[in-house]
Amino acid sequence: MALTSGQIVLHAARAGGYAVPAFNIFNLEMLQAAYRAAEAERAPVIVQVSPRSVAYAGLGPLAALARALAEPVSVPVVLHLDHGPGIVECQAALNAGFTSVMYDGADLPFTENVSRTRQVVDAAHARGAAAEAELGQVGHASHEQRPADLTDPEEAARFVAETGVDALAVAIGTVHGMTETGAVLDVERVANLARLVDAALVMHGSSGVDDDTLVRAVEAGIRKVNLSTALQKVFMETLRQSAVAPGHETDARAVLGDARDAVIEVARRRIRLIGAAGRG
């Protein structure tokens, strides 16, 4: 089917009490994996493109590939710009057919984050697309000191009221880029955010979250769960194993296909954990 607005998918997740899986993609095989996992589990899915992926493959080519491969898919598919660095980049994504965009103004002062986010919200809503923002500091595993600026629920409620944003990425203890689980989540903070904030709460950095904690976070109110590092890790591990298999020395399709299939299994498991299976 045609790409679906992120507004529709996020609204359904909030009403149904589950989270939508959001998988970062950067090539054909990762996109195939996301779509096939979603169809197998009858789940809605968000496929995300980061600035690094845009630099790698190009915004237009990735958008065209996502649209083309979505046509035969029977579950809702959202194409989302992840961590858009500016208004210009978000507008370019909307022009390319993205149905959801994120403006990341987390490093800005509150007032400036509100002002810039509101512009992105207006642009996205004019296209019938969803807009996501971030408040607080999620941090990255590559940094020596991980920021501990967790999202304040009352400030988040004010931010959403002033911007009209559809989804809010919140700092609750997760960290981008973790290759092993071990993130310590403030699940009580999630519940307080869900009680006060009129937007879909987004978990970034879910690769570092163990299964039980992930389930509790969704029960507390997380409605979109991003996953990138864990998928790339299994993709690369399988690539290395498959590349030395007999007969694969000159067959890149076999090697890439094996990596894709391994990602499908990880994605399907994540879909079930966050309650999205059967929601498509």
GILIN-V319208 format. One line per field, one symbol per residue. ss: DSSP state (H for helix, E for strand, - for the rest). phi: phi as a letter, one per 40 degrees, with the letter a starting at -180 (. if undefined). A space follows every 50 residues. Layout:
# GILIN-V319208
ss = ???
phi = ???
This chain:
# GILIN-V319208
ss = -----HHHHHHHHHHH---EEEEE---HHHHHHHHHHHHHH---EEEEEE HHHHHHH-HHHHHHHHHHHH------EEEEEEEE--HHHHHHHHH----E EEE------HHHHHHHHHHHHHHHHH---EEEEEE----E---------- --HHHHHHHHHHH---EEEE-----E----------HHHHHHHHHH---E EEE--HHH--HHHHHHHHHH-EEEEEE-HHHHHHHHHHHHHHH------- -HHHHHHHHHHHHHHHHHHHHHH-------
phi = .cdbccccccccccccgbbccbbcbaadcccdcccccccccfbcabbbbc dcccccbgccccccccccccdcccbcbbbbccfdcacccccccccchcba bbbbbcccddcccccccdccdccccccgbcbbbbbgbcgbccccbcdbcc ccdcccccdcccbgccabcbcbhcbcgccbcicbcccccdcccccbccac cbccgcccbcdcccccccccicbabcabdcccccdcccdccccbcdgcdb bccccccccdcccdccccccdcccgccgcc
